[in-house]
């Protein structure tokens, strides 16, 4: 019987923490003790949702040129990785969970060494990519499956067949009650960590008379849960998969404006599948056009939160 679960999310970008929170809450709702760790940009959101949090070294890949990348790797990335591996190993040994859920490679290594069963959480599958990105992901999956129990993929197409060793579930959203009533508005812009051009998008939409809010601007207070705010909007413009998940589970149309290769691959597949209420845009003009369309349309996505199904897989139910 599973009595305690540890969740360690990757520390680069808040989206990794965002998708871990609904999983943690679902475990707790079933009477299971949950310990969380991760750090980085997502730490404050985890703490706002009531989970104590250890201080772990943050690891990030940086560098705009080969020389700057090399300097960062030698003097920051490698030492940080060594410290994080040691810290995560010590934390897992102290917590002694029955099962680990993680998207952190160091936590997976530590779990394998400590003999702790673990599931890897992901939102990517090898069929989304060509050989450049697909090959390293395939190798990572194969190594993970040598030591772990399986890979659980949170997906916009949860009913599609999954690669061997993987299970698809629906998108994971941070549902919950907001502090006070939220008045409906037209557009929510969620730039994410790597987005750009969002100021221009907002200016153009406001010039057309739309009521626009932007996550992270001077008027935005950090929220413990996003779904009430995506639900109050007519359309959400975002980049990362966790923001997409919070949007579609709320039943709000989503314009995906991708920047990173993984974001672009997901957006391309969503476009191919022609999902109702979900569009890809690759320019400011396209973003404004699609957002305007959804503001004037009744088209909406239809998704359930994948957290219960995710926990069912982990618990074997």
LUMNU-61760 format. One record per residue: residue in three letters; x, y, z of N, C-alpha, C, O in turn. Coordinates in steps of 0.001 Angstrom, whole numbers, plus 500000, padded with zeros to 6 digits. Layout:
ALAXYZXYZXYZXYZ ...
***
This chain:
UNK500842498799500000500000500000500000500877501250500000501834501342500769 UNK500550502202499144501316503443499060500845504412500136499677504799500163 UNK501756504802501020501422505741502088502100507092501901501616508110502395 UNK503237507096501177503975508342501013504550508440499610505153507495499102 UNK504352509604498991504861509861497654505745511103497692505399512104498321 UNK506873511031497025507727512207496847507590512682495403507513511871494480 UNK507560513996495215507529514590493880508696515559493773508812516494494565 UNK509552515333492796510670516243492526510517516748491101510620515969490153 UNK510273518043490938510084518622489617511365519339489182512152519793490012 UNK511553519428487873512731520091487316512669521581487618511585522156487716 UNK513826522201487764513914523543488344514036524670487329514082525831487733 UNK514090524387486036514284525433485033512941525748484376512496525006483500 UNK512293526835484785510969527173484294509898526769485291510002525728485940 UNK508869527595485412507825527338486408506849526259485984506131525723486827 UNK506798525922484694505828524954484215505991523574484806505008522850484961 UNK507212523194485141507443521872485731506781521775487103506205520744487450 UNK506864522838487867506180522872489163504674522936488969503921522315489720 UNK504229523694487952502794523875487735502097522549487488500991522336487985 UNK502716521656486736502049520382486470502219519397487620501457518436487726 UNK503211519624488487503378518753489650502340519040490729501950518137491469 UNK501890520294490822500960520689491891499638519926491824499210519393492848 UNK498964519846490659497708519082490637497887517604490960496998516986491544 UNK499024517036490587499297515642490936499446515503492445498895514581493048 UNK500196516426493057500379516388494506499048516523495241498800515817496218 UNK498200517420494775496906517629495428496005516410495284495237516091496191 UNK496098515736494153495279514535493967495735513408494890494905512684495440 UNK497045513256495063497543512265496023497036512598497431496559511716498146 UNK497141513855497819496686514255499147495189514009499322494749513606500398 UNK494407514250498273492966514030498351492633512566498611491541512248499081 UNK493566511682498309493352510247498538494001509769499831494119508569500078 UNK494420510733500654494960510387501961496406509965501975496862509337502931 UNK497140510304500919498549509922500810499427511102501175499187512220500721 UNK500430510864501981501373511904502396502268512268501212502790511388500527 UNK502442513572500977503214514045499830504336514952500292504120515860501096 UNK505542514706499780506681515600499974507114516105498608507181515336497649 UNK507413517418498517507787518003497231509118518718497318509487519272498354 UNK509832518691496199511102519408496084511306519766494628510693519169493743 UNK512161520735494377512443521121493001513251522396492932514429522383492575 UNK512596523521493285513303524792493290513125525583492012512269525269491184 UNK513940526611491860513869527461490680512633528339490671512088528668491725 UNK512183528723489459511064529655489325509762529100489883508877529869490258 UNK509628527772489943508380527181490401508239527054491901507164526711492391 UNK509298527323492639509265527088494085508179527895494789507492527373495667 UNK508017529169494410507045530014495104505624529513494887504781529644495774 UNK505348528943493718504004528431493459503719527189494300502610527008494801 UNK504719526349494448504572525156495281504313525550496732503446524981497395 UNK505070526525497213504892526971498599503547527662498792502930527517499847 UNK503082528411497793501773529059497895500644528034497966499559528341498461 UNK500887526841497484499886525785497534500029524906498780499406523849498882 UNK500866525363499731500902524720501037501905523607501209501827522867502190 UNK502844523458500296503829522386500413505169522943500892505725523857500282 UNK505681522384501990507015522756502457508040522375501389507821521475500579 UNK509146523080501415510047522958500278511498523077500730511859524076501353 UNK512343522087500434513760522211500776514484523124499795514026523318498669 UNK515585523671500211516426524469499317517343523529498535518188522844499112 UNK517166523508497232518003522704496354518710523603495358518176524634494947 UNK519894523213494978520638523970493973519895523953492648519438522902492200 UNK519774525110492026519114525223490738520126524990489620521235525524489644 UNK519724524187488646520565523903487489519885524484486257518702524229486027 UNK520609525254485469520043525854484259521068525812483140522268525959483373 UNK520583525610481928521440525638480745521353527039480143520264527507479808 UNK522499527708480007522527529076479513523663529245478509524537528388478374 UNK523620530375477812524689530701476874524167530980475484523578530102474853 UNK524379532213474987523922532590473656524954532295472572524622532294471387 UNK526197532047472964527249531719472012527974530467472505527890530138473689 UNK528688529757471615529429528577472065530384528879473228530523528069474145 UNK531043530050473188531996530380474250531266530610475567531689530112476610 UNK530158531372475521529429531632476763528811530353477309528739530163478523 UNK528359529463476402527827528185476853528922527348477515528683526718478545 UNK530121527339476928531219526566477491531598527090478870531810526312479800 UNK531684528421478997532017529002480292530954528674481334531267528336482475 UNK529688528780480922528617528456481862528670526993482263528477526659483432 UNK528934526110481289528975524677481580530096524353482564529891523605483519 UNK531273524913482331532430524594483165532328525174484569532673524516485550 UNK531851526412484656531919527120485940530600527179486698530575527599487854 UNK529497526762486063528201526813486750527434525511486595527061524896487594 UNK527187525071485348526326523924485125526852522657485792526117521996486526 UNK528100522314485548528643521072486104528699521117487633528224520182488278 UNK529265522175488239529256522211489713527850522206490294527606521566491316 UNK526917522915489654525542522940490149524898521565490052524163521152490949 UNK525176520855488959524606519524488783525115518564489848524355517754490378 UNK526392518657490156526971517782491188526328518064492545525997517136493284 UNK526153519347492871525523519702494148524069519238494188523617518691495194 UNK523333519455493090521926519070493078521769517554493215520889517079493933 UNK522617516807492532522552515346492647522748514899494088522025514031494576 UNK523704515477494753523982515126496150522817515520497057522426514760497943 UNK522269516709496830521173517199497676519898516382497486519224516046498460 UNK519565516061496231518353515286495968518481513883496540517521513343497089 UNK519667513292496412519905511960496965519700511969498478519042511084499025 UNK520261512961499147520132513053500605518680513276501011518206512690501984 UNK517966514135500254516567514433500582515684513206500425514844512933501283 UNK515865512456499328515068511259499114515364510190500161514466509472500601 UNK516614510094500550516971509115501584516293509462502902515819508575503612 UNK516247510752503232515603511185504478514085511014504406513465510589505381 UNK513485511338503268512033511240503128511567509793503049510502509454503566 UNK512350508945502412512053507508502282510631507258501771509843506604502454 UNK510288507772500573508929507580500056508735506172499503509697505459499220 UNK507476505793499357507168504517498698507356504641497197507797503698496540 UNK507018505808496655507094506044495211507564507477494972507257508377495754 UNK508305507680493895508720509005493448508082509305492104508035508444491225 UNK507589510530491945507147511046490647508070512211490311508262513108491132 UNK508645512204489107509654513233488824509816513486487338509517512621486514 UNK510293514678486999510813514957485661512236515501485781512743516170484881 UNK512858515198486906514218515649487213515165514460487051515037513461487758 UNK516109514568486125517011513452485851517824513065487080518128511889487278 UNK518182514059487915518972513760489107518155512979490132518681512098490811 UNK516873513303490241516010512561491150515834511125490670515800510199491481 UNK515722510936489353515614509584488826516853508762489121516756507593489494 UNK518018509370488954519273508673489261519359508309490742519764507204491101 UNK518971509260491592519007509008493027518034507899493420518364507047494245 UNK516847507907492837515856506879493145516361505498492732516189504523493464 UNK516983505424491559517519504140491105518582503623492067518626502433492379 UNK519428504521492528520487504119493457519924503696494811520451502782495445 UNK518851504360495256518253504065496556517225502940496503516723502510497541 UNK516908502461495305515930501388495181514496501847495365513646501066495795 UNK514210503119495043512858503671495174512153503565493819512704503985492802 UNK510946503010493801510167502965492576509847504396492120509515505256492936 UNK509952504638490802509626505987490351508972505979488985509216505103488155 UNK508127506990488775507494507256487492507995508602486991508111509563487752 UNK508289508654485698508691509921485103507473510609484501506675509970483814 UNK507328511883484749506259512676484163506822513450482979507916514010483062 UNK506078513482481876506552514189480686505348514675479894504218514271480172 UNK505579515537478912504524515961478001504975515794476553504327516290475631 UNK506093515090476362506662514904475037506800513416474721507065512603475607 UNK506619513077473460506867511722472984507730511782471733507761512798471038 UNK508424510699471454509405510704470371508772510932469006509448511409468094 UNK507484510601468840506852510746467533506626512203467141506255512485466002 UNK506843513129468071506686514553467772507887515122467020507802516213466457 UNK508999514395467006510260514964466553510912514137465460510612512957465278 UNK511814514790464738512714514106463836513912513571464599513899513564465830 UNK514941513126463902516089512500464567516898513427465466517489512962466441 UNK516943514727465165517787515623465955517333515661467411518150515529468322 UNK516026515841467632515500515879468994514919514529469410514929514190470593 UNK514416513760468452513791512483468793514767511441469309514421510651470187 UNK515998511429468769516971510420469179517387510563470643517350509569471369 UNK517783511756471114518128511861472535516943511588473454517124511032474538 UNK515717511973473037514550511674473862514314510166473922513958509640474977 UNK514508509469472807514357508021472790515350507357473737514994506439474477 UNK516594507825473710517615507259474611517251507534476065517362506651476915 UNK516816508757476349516403509127477718515250508241478183515244507776479323 UNK514277508006477307513151507146477664513608505714477957513173505098478930 UNK514485505201477105514937503825477281515696503655478588515523502655479285 UNK516535504627478922517267504562480192516306504675481370516437503947482354 UNK515333505594481268514356505760482338513592504475482588513349504108483738 UNK513210503785481512512420502571481653513247501399482169512688500422482668 UNK514566501484482057515415500443482632515335500447484147515465499402484785 UNK515121501624484724515149501761486184513789502139486779513502501805487928 UNK512959502829486007511682503302486520510529502374486182510693501384485470 UNK509358502713486707508164501899486496507455502274485203506731501454484639 UNK507648503491484728506982503916483508507056505411483322507517506135484204 UNK506603505872482179506558507296481848505092507663481652504389507026480868 UNK504634508681482360503251509137482241503260510458481482503859511437481927 UNK502601510475480353502635511614479447501323512387479572500257511854479264 UNK501396513624480019500222514486480054500052515102478671500984515704478138 UNK498850514950478084498723515163476650497399515825476270496388515670476955 UNK497428516565475162496215517117474583495452516071473778494306516299473390 UNK496078514933473528495407513834472821495576512559473654496270511630473241 UNK494936512521474831495155511414475771494671510060475273495103509032475795 UNK493795510028474287493267508757473794494107508158472677493828507051472215 UNK495130508875472242496018508343471214496925507261471802497262507329472984 UNK497331506257471002498282505250471499499573505900471973500047506870471380 UNK500132505363473035501382505891473595502532504957473253502316503757473082 UNK503752505479473149504906504607472934505033503570474039504526503768475143 UNK505701502479473746505869501393474714506514501917476001507508502642475965 UNK505930501536477126506431501986478415505824503278478899506071503700480029 UNK505011503929478033504394505201478386502871505059478467502278504187477832 UNK502263505926479252500809505992479374500387507446479209500960508332479843 UNK499407507696478377498903509059478206497765509337479180496920508479479435 UNK497759510556479719496639511060480496496338512467479982497092513015479178 UNK495238513044480449494870514376480005495783515450480557496660515160481371 UNK495591516695480125496412517809480615496209518036482107495107517856482627 UNK497282518434482792497261518643484238497116520128484527497941520930484088 UNK496077520500485260495781521912485495495724522220486982495324521388487797 UNK496140523453487315496094523916488706494706524465489023494509525679489082 UNK493767523585489223492419524023489558492353524474491011493206524113491821 UNK491335525265491334491171525744492700490358527009492725489975527536491680 UNK490093527498493919489304528716494078490214529933494097491303529893494668 UNK489771531000493480490508532255493497490159533039494759489148532773495409 UNK491000533999495091490721534893496221489754535978495761490162536966495149 UNK488477535791496056487482536768495628486969536474494227487492535603493531 UNK485947537204493824485356537024492508486267537610491426486938538620491640 UNK486278536964490274487059537438489138486089537874488052485279537076487581 UNK486168539117487661485313539605486583485815539067485242487019538974485007 UNK484882538721484383485256538223483065486010539293482276485750540484482441 UNK486914538884481446487660539792480579487938539074479274487587537904479124 UNK488557539753478338488668539204476985489879538289476798489735537133476399 UNK491066538811477086492290538104476723493247538028477915493501539028478586 UNK493774536824478165494861536639479127496114536261478347496110535293477588 UNK497176537020478535498463536719477902499385536127478957499616536733480003 UNK499913534932478672500833534258479583502148534039478845502313533024478169 UNK503094534984478966504309534937478141505221533744478421505964533327477532 UNK505186533184479630506119532126479950507535532651480113507763533861480124 UNK508480531736480238509867532106480503510585532604479246511476533449479336 UNK510204532086478082510996532342476877510252533142475807510772533307474704 UNK509051533642476102508269534327475086508756535736474787509544536306475542 UNK508279536293473675508613537661473297507495538217472419506616537482471969 UNK507544539529472185506564540249471361505201540401472025504246540827471374 UNK505092540067473291503777540089473925503298541506474232502092541748474291 UNK504208542431474426503792543827474611503101544344473354502077545022473440 UNK503656544027472197503051544461470938501682543814470745500742544461470283 UNK501576542532471102500289541833470978499241542511471850498111542738471418 UNK499627542830473078498670543477473987498252544850473447497070545192473458 UNK499212545619472985498896546961472473497918546888471306496997547699471213 UNK498115545931470429497233545817469269495833545363469667494842545858469129 UNK495747544432470598494430543967471035493689545067471794492484545243471616 UNK494409545806472637493774546899473370493336548012472425492308548650472650 UNK494106548245471380493725549254470400492438548869469680491702549730469198 UNK492172547550469614490934547061469001489786546991470002488694546530469669 UNK490036547450471236488968547533472222488826546360473162487829546269473879 UNK489809545441473183489708544267474036490333544529475408491324545250475527 UNK489737543934476435490233544008477805491279542913477984490955541727477922 UNK492538543306478206493663542366478192494396542399479526494649543468480082 UNK494738541205480037495589541082481216496818540271480839496753539400479971 UNK497946540560481496499194539853481218499756539266482504499956539984483484 UNK500008537968482501500618537313483647502029537845483843502837537828482915 UNK502325538316485046503670538765485357503920540242485176505023540708485465 UNK502925541016484701503186542449484562503002543150485904502735542503486916 UNK503142544455485909503130545209487168501785545125487895501729545310489111 UNK500711544849487169499381544782487778498985543364488185497879543139488677 UNK499885542418487980499568541010488234500187540553489549501395540676489750 UNK499361540029490435499853539420491661499971537917491446499097537300490837 UNK501051537332491945501275535899491772500116535110492360499678535367493481 UNK499620534136491581498454533360491979498861531924492326499738531355491676 UNK498228531339493346498528529950493656497920528975492661498395527847492527 UNK496860529404491954496198528544490988495752529398489807495268530515489991 UNK495916528874488601495678529678487408494326529435486753493812530325486074 UNK493740528270486932492540527934486174491397528931486356490709529221485378 UNK491153529477487567490077530477487663490312531698486772489358532331486322 UNK491571532025486520491894533195485712491842532874484216491488533731483407 UNK492194531637483853492021531251482449490536531069482129490098531338481010 UNK489769530612483114488332530421482906487609531752482713486617531819481987 UNK488099532806483356487446534117483264487720534816481942487035535783481607 UNK488707534349481182489057534972479910488275534346478756487808533212478859 UNK488137535083477667487549534536476444488583533752475644488232532837474899 UNK489858534109475796490927533418475093492224533645475860492406534688476487 UNK493129532659475807494445532767476434495510532593475361495418531707474511 UNK496523533456475415497675533367474519498863532919475360499201533578476344 UNK499506531807474991500582531285475836501572530480475002501386530288473800 UNK502624530015475661503700529314474962503902527890475482503958526945474695 UNK504012527733476809504375526449477396503180525541477628502035525991477681 UNK503475524234477768502397523259477860501589523372479146500383523124479127 UNK502211523735480259501458523866481501500428524984481409499331524861481952 UNK500771526074480726499810527158480513498681526709479596497522527067479806 UNK499021525928478582497998525370477703497036524493478504495820524566478327 UNK497601523658479392496782522756480193495817523519481081494636523179481144 UNK496303524550481773495428525360482628494305525998481817493209526218482332 UNK494578526290480560493602526955479708492528525998479214491336526269479362 UNK492944524884478629491957523994478012491109523276479055489937522997478804 UNK491681522969480230490877522348481284489802523320481774488731522893482204 UNK490079524614481713489077525624482071488039525805480974487063526532481160 UNK488236525149479826487297525292478725487460526575477950486524527026477289 UNK488638527173478021488902528448477350489759528220476102490728527463476160 UNK489430528846474993490261528712473798491695529176474047491950530066474857 UNK492610528555473336494038528802473555494734529046472224494578528277471277 UNK495504530130472167496380530389471029497804530078471473498356530758472338 UNK498391529051470876499762528651471218500724529447470345500679529372469117 UNK501593530209471002502586531032470298503959530520470714504558531055471646 UNK504472529481470032505652528752470519506970529415470144507068530142469154 UNK507989529140470973509330529658470717510385528558470744511226528488469848 UNK510352527701471758511343526640471879510988525475470950509822525319470590 UNK511968524653470555511683523527469647510593522587470157509762522123469376 UNK510587522299471478509576521407472029508193522055471954507202521381471672 UNK508130523362472206506853524069472110506341524044470671505151523839470433 UNK507239524253469723506845524262468319506351522890467874505397522796467102 UNK506989521834468352506564520486467974505158520190468479504345519614467756 UNK504871520580469706503536520378470256502495521212469514501407520724469207 UNK502829522462469230501907523333468511501624522798467108500487522851466638 UNK502655522285466442502476521716465107501528520521465147500660520382464286 UNK501698519659466150500843518473466255499408518857466594498463518267466070 UNK499246519845467470497904520311467793497210520863466550496012520659466355 UNK497974521563465714497406522103464477497014520973463532495953521030462910 UNK497855519948463416497540518816462539496276518092462995495476517642462174 UNK496105517986464306494943517276464839493685518136464832492594517633465100 UNK493821519419464533492672520317464404491776520247465644490580519973465545 UNK492374520499466810491654520426468078490774521656468237491242522784468084 UNK489520521442468539488597522560468697489039523466469839489301522996470946 UNK489119524760469569489482525723470595490965525850470837491374526512471790 UNK491785525234470001493252525317470140493853525660468784493592524974467796 UNK494662526726468733495296527151467485496778527414467693497223527722468799 UNK497532527286466609498946527676466599499079528995465859498405529219464854 UNK499952529871466355500264531118465663501772531302465676502427531046466687 UNK502323531745464550503775531888464444504216533331464238505399533591464023 UNK503287534262464302503622535673464160502655536495464990501610535999465412 UNK503005537755465223502123538650465963500793538796465240499737538790465872 UNK500838538927463920499602539075463153498684537863463356497477538017463544 UNK499263536663463316498459535459463478497886535369464893496736534968465076 UNK498692535743465898498202535718467275496989536628467424495968536227467984 UNK497105537842466925496010538810467040494780538311466280493656538447466763 UNK494986537738465105493862537247464302493140536109465011491910536100465063 UNK493879535153465556493256534009466220492598534434467531491513533952467857 UNK493231535319468281492633535790469530491335536531469250490349536351469964 UNK491332537352468230490119538081467854489006537114467462487848537300467836 UNK489370536082466707488377535083466296487733534419467514486510534292467581 UNK488550534000468469488002533302469634487161534232470514486180533797471117 UNK487538535493470585486746536445471373485337536600470815484397536896471554 UNK485199536403469534483899536582468894483206535253468599482127535234468007 UNK483825534134469012483321532809468671482855532058469921483255532384471038 UNK482014531061469717481584530173470804482419528904470854482121528014471650 UNK483439528794470043484273527597469997485085527464471284485718528421471728 UNK485061526258471884485769526046473153486351524636473195485751523713472644 UNK487507524448473836488049523102474030487284522362475122486623522985475953 UNK487376521035475119486636520218476084487583519180476684487844518142476076 UNK488094519469477878489033518569478548488713518442480030488233519384480661 UNK488988517250480579488969517034482015490404517099482527491346516815481788 UNK490565517472483793491886517466484411492423516033484452491728515117484892 UNK493649515846483995494235514511483954494819514018485266495324512897485322 UNK494766514833486340495400514448487601494838513149488193495625512300488611 UNK493504512956488248493000511684488802493498510464488033493882509461488634 UNK493489510552486703493965509431485905495469509218486111495939508081486141 UNK496209510300486250497648510198486502497899509410487774498707508481487785 UNK497214509774488842497405509103490120496919507659490058497501506790490706 UNK495863507386489291495410506014489104496530505142488530496727504005488958 UNK497262505694487553498358504938486944499434504628487973499916503498488053 UNK499811505636488762500864505439489763500447504408490812501251503572491224 UNK499212504472491230498725503573492285498239502241491747497865501362492523 UNK498238502077490424497795500826489844496311500602489963495866499459490076 UNK495531501669489939494071501550490104493348501667488771492121501590488726 
***
